[in-house]
Amino acid sequence: MQSVFQFIHFGLPAKLPETICIDEFKGNSGVWSPKSHRWYRNKYHCSISDGDSHSVIDVLDQISGVYLNKYFHQFSLEQRKRVKYFCCDMSNGFVSVSRKNFPDARICIDPFHVVKRLNEMVDDVRLRYQRQFQDAGDTESLKKLKGIIRLLKTREDNQVKYWGARFHENKQRLQDAFEVAPDLLEAYDSLQFFHDILASWPYSVQYEELTEWIKQYTASDVEEIHSAACTIRHWRGYIQNSWKYGKSNGLSEGLNNKVKVLKRVAFGLHSFESFRKRILLTCGKLRLSKDPLSVLEDARNGKEIRL
């Protein structure tokens, strides 16, 4: 199989999809330099996926804006105008690439990244209180904040389902924590409020509720909450596009889990090209121009297989 794998070659995608999903992932692979006798690795790589067919179309070894702009400019302007939606995270780099290369694309930021940012905000508030209690030697208050991070991040609608028989016990643990850390209660409420917005329908209701959320929490005196609310206010238009057009970057997020499995099974991959081939074979939309047995025979005869 290794001899066959060496002859497989993935070229540039024939065309760009209408919905592009883009995300970075940790790869730690690169190119071997015979001159220096060492590997030149990049810590993060970039995946580009078709959001409509749910398949990976290419994997790049760098995530810099200059590199991505150079890559997408290999496609004609007509091809780039075919892209109608560009799904990414809250990254200035990705948004800048979209604006520069896809003039007709609507940028959509997945709410997953917003919830992730709010989860981090809640944890930052918790950790601040923990440090305060630890410095003050308040062990009783410190105990109340230990081991509740999962409880803080659980959506209230799912608490009965997830906690089961421990529902009342966990509710009391949260209440005890809020009594000694009042800022944590406000952070928790802001997260739950945003979960309610995600569950709302239709888009007009979500728009109004998000306006209220931003107005309420950008005025917060808690630094962590104010900072998170300002971040969401900055990206508000692109977040709303995800709701309005029903586009998600979940495909790219799911790829990250598959990549972790590939790396673990292979016990790490030094060569980026080998890593790229494995990802495209596993997550791409493979189309063979020949019968699989003919492809195998060509590989055995030393012919390059181009997909």
C-alpha positions in Angstrom: 0.0 0.0 0.0 2.8 2.4 0.7 4.2 2.0 -2.8 0.8 2.8 -4.3 0.3 5.7 -1.9 3.6 7.3 -3.1 2.3 7.5 -6.7 -1.0 9.2 -5.8 -1.1 12.9 -6.7 -3.8 15.5 -5.8 -3.7 18.6 -8.0 -5.5 21.9 -7.7 -9.3 21.6 -7.4 -11.0 21.8 -10.8 -13.4 24.5 -9.5 -14.3 26.4 -6.4 -17.6 25.5 -4.7 -20.4 28.0 -3.9 -19.8 27.6 -0.2 -16.3 27.6 1.1 -15.6 26.5 4.7 -12.1 27.3 5.9 -10.3 26.6 9.2 -6.8 26.0 10.6 -5.7 22.9 12.4 -2.6 21.7 14.2 -0.4 19.6 11.9 3.3 20.0 12.8 4.3 18.7 9.4 6.5 20.1 6.7 9.2 19.5 4.0 12.5 17.7 4.4 15.6 19.7 3.4 18.4 17.4 2.0 20.8 20.3 2.2 20.2 21.1 5.9 19.3 17.5 6.8 16.2 18.6 8.8 12.5 19.0 8.6 11.0 22.5 8.1 7.6 22.3 9.7 4.6 24.5 10.1 2.7 24.1 13.3 -0.7 25.0 11.7 -2.2 24.0 8.4 -5.4 25.1 6.6 -8.3 23.1 5.3 -10.6 24.2 2.6 -13.9 22.4 2.3 -17.1 22.4 0.1 -19.9 23.3 2.5 -22.5 22.0 0.2 -21.1 18.5 -0.6 -19.5 18.2 2.8 -16.1 17.2 1.5 -12.5 18.6 1.7 -11.3 20.0 -1.5 -7.7 21.0 -0.5 -5.3 21.3 2.4 -2.6 24.0 2.6 0.5 23.9 4.7 0.3 27.6 5.8 -2.4 29.9 7.1 -0.9 33.3 6.4 -2.9 35.8 4.5 -0.2 36.2 1.9 -0.1 32.5 1.2 -3.9 32.1 1.0 -4.2 35.1 -1.3 -1.5 33.6 -3.6 -3.3 30.2 -3.6 -6.8 31.6 -4.4 -5.4 33.8 -7.2 -4.5 30.6 -9.1 -8.3 30.6 -9.9 -9.8 33.0 -12.4 -11.9 35.9 -11.2 -14.9 34.1 -12.8 -14.3 31.1 -10.7 -13.9 33.2 -7.5 -17.1 35.0 -8.3 -18.9 31.6 -8.1 -18.3 31.6 -4.3 -21.4 32.8 -2.6 -20.7 32.0 1.0 -17.4 32.0 2.9 -17.6 30.4 6.4 -14.8 30.9 8.9 -14.1 31.7 12.5 -13.5 35.1 14.1 -10.2 35.6 12.3 -9.2 38.9 10.8 -6.9 37.0 8.4 -9.6 34.8 7.0 -12.1 37.6 6.7 -9.4 39.7 4.9 -8.8 36.8 2.4 -12.5 36.6 1.7 -12.8 40.3 1.0 -9.8 40.3 -1.3 -10.6 37.2 -3.3 -14.3 36.7 -3.3 -16.2 39.9 -4.2 -19.6 38.3 -4.2 -19.3 36.1 -1.2 -21.2 36.6 2.1 -19.0 36.0 5.1 -20.5 33.8 7.7 -19.1 33.3 11.2 -20.3 30.1 12.8 -22.1 30.6 16.2 -19.9 27.7 17.5 -17.0 30.2 17.8 -19.1 32.7 19.6 -20.2 30.2 22.2 -16.6 29.1 22.5 -15.6 32.7 23.2 -18.3 33.0 25.8 -17.2 29.7 27.4 -13.7 31.1 27.7 -15.1 34.3 29.2 -17.0 32.4 31.9 -13.9 30.4 32.7 -11.7 33.5 32.9 -14.1 35.0 35.5 -14.0 31.8 37.5 -10.2 31.6 37.4 -9.9 35.3 38.5 -12.0 34.5 41.6 -10.0 31.4 42.3 -6.7 33.3 42.3 -8.2 35.9 44.6 -9.4 33.3 47.1 -6.1 31.4 46.9 -4.1 34.6 47.6 -6.4 35.5 50.5 -6.3 32.0 51.9 -10.1 31.6 51.7 -10.2 27.8 51.3 -14.0 27.5 51.8 -14.8 29.9 48.9 -12.1 28.3 46.8 -13.7 24.8 47.2 -17.0 26.1 45.9 -15.4 27.1 42.6 -13.5 23.8 42.1 -14.8 21.4 39.5 -17.8 23.4 38.3 -16.6 24.5 34.9 -18.7 21.8 33.1 -21.7 22.8 35.1 -21.2 26.5 34.1 -21.0 25.6 30.4 -24.1 23.3 30.3 -27.1 24.9 28.6 -30.0 25.2 31.0 -32.4 23.4 28.6 -30.1 20.3 28.8 -29.3 20.3 32.5 -32.1 17.8 33.5 -31.0 15.5 30.7 -27.3 15.7 31.3 -27.3 15.8 35.1 -30.0 13.3 35.8 -30.3 12.4 39.5 -27.6 15.0 40.3 -29.7 17.9 38.9 -30.6 19.4 42.3 -27.1 18.8 43.7 -25.4 20.5 40.8 -27.9 23.4 40.9 -27.0 24.0 44.5 -23.3 23.9 43.7 -23.8 26.6 41.2 -25.8 28.7 43.6 -23.1 28.4 46.2 -20.5 29.5 43.7 -22.5 32.5 42.6 -22.9 33.6 46.3 -19.1 34.0 46.7 -18.5 35.1 43.1 -21.2 37.5 41.9 -19.5 38.4 38.7 -19.6 34.7 37.7 -23.4 34.8 37.9 -23.5 37.7 35.4 -21.1 35.8 33.1 -23.2 32.7 33.4 -26.4 34.6 32.6 -24.8 36.2 29.5 -23.8 32.7 28.2 -27.3 31.3 28.8 -28.9 34.4 27.2 -26.9 33.7 24.0 -27.9 30.1 24.0 -31.5 31.3 24.1 -30.8 33.5 21.1 -29.5 30.6 19.1 -32.7 28.6 19.9 -34.9 31.5 18.8 -36.7 31.7 15.5 -37.1 33.3 13.0 -34.1 35.4 12.1 -35.9 38.7 12.9 -36.3 37.6 16.5 -32.6 36.6 16.7 -31.6 40.0 15.4 -33.6 41.8 18.0 -32.5 39.6 20.9 -28.8 40.0 19.8 -29.2 43.7 19.8 -30.5 43.6 23.3 -27.7 41.2 24.4 -25.0 43.5 23.0 -26.6 46.6 24.6 -26.8 44.9 28.0 -23.4 43.3 28.2 -21.2 45.9 26.5 -22.3 48.1 29.4 -21.1 45.6 32.0 -18.6 46.6 34.6 -17.0 43.2 34.5 -14.0 43.4 32.3 -14.2 39.9 30.9 -17.8 40.2 30.0 -17.4 43.7 28.5 -14.5 42.5 26.3 -16.4 39.4 25.0 -19.5 41.5 24.3 -17.3 44.0 22.3 -15.8 41.2 20.3 -19.3 39.9 19.4 -20.5 43.4 18.5 -17.5 43.7 16.2 -18.4 40.5 14.3 -22.1 40.9 14.6 -22.9 41.2 10.9 -21.1 38.1 10.0 -22.6 36.1 12.9 -26.0 37.1 11.7 -25.2 36.0 8.2 -24.8 32.5 9.5 -28.3 32.6 10.9 -29.8 34.4 7.9 -28.4 32.0 5.2 -28.2 28.9 7.3 -24.5 28.4 6.6 -22.1 26.7 9.1 -18.4 26.0 9.5 -19.2 22.8 11.3 -17.7 20.7 8.5 -14.2 22.2 9.1 -14.6 21.8 12.8 -15.5 18.1 12.3 -12.4 17.7 10.1 -10.2 18.7 13.1 -11.4 15.6 14.9 -10.6 13.3 12.0 -7.2 14.9 11.6 -6.4 14.1 15.2 -7.3 10.4 14.6 -5.2 10.3 11.4 -2.2 11.7 13.3 -2.7 9.2 16.2 -3.0 6.2 13.9 0.1 7.3 11.9 2.0 8.1 15.1 2.7 11.5 13.7 3.4 12.6 10.1 6.5 14.6 9.3 5.8 15.1 5.6 3.1 17.6 4.9 2.4 16.1 1.4 1.9 12.7 2.9 -0.4 14.2 5.5 -2.3 16.1 2.8 -2.9 13.0 0.8 -4.2 11.1 3.7 -6.6 13.8 4.6 -7.9 14.2 1.1 -8.3 10.4 0.7 -10.2 10.2 4.0 -12.2 13.4 3.9 -12.3 14.4 0.2 -14.7 13.6 -2.5 -12.6 11.0 -4.3 -13.4 10.4 -8.0 -11.3 7.8 -9.9 -11.1 8.3 -13.7 -10.3 4.6 -14.0 -11.3 1.3 -12.5 -9.7 0.9 -9.1 -7.8 -2.3 -10.3 -6.4 -0.4 -13.3 -5.2 2.4 -10.9 -3.5 -0.2 -8.7 -1.8 -1.8 -11.7 -0.6 1.6 -13.0 0.9 2.3 -9.5 2.7 -1.0 -9.5 4.2 -0.2 -13.0 5.5 3.1 -11.6 2.9 5.4 -13.3 1.8 8.5 -11.3 -1.8 8.6 -10.3 -3.4 12.0 -10.6 -6.7 12.6 -8.8 
